[in-house]
């Protein structure tokens, strides 16, 4: 099982703390910090997946549920009437 060893590096924690301090000092915004952090995490996860041979990319879309519960949901959306 692979892991992202760079996530265990104290330098990474220090960089996050620096980013939070920059937000506090209004040198950057929470949105910019969050975007950069999200990009870093995504790259790191993709790297680990590639090393494990796991496909990288968007998550597959699950099919819509079928059966009694899906019909019940339709009736609720239609004000209790069956859409059938």
Protein Blocks (a to p, Z undefined) as FASTA:
>chain_A
ZZdfklmpmklmmmmmmmmmmmmnopacfklmmmmmmmmmmmmmmmmmmmnopacddddd
ddddedjklmmmmmmmnnopafZZ
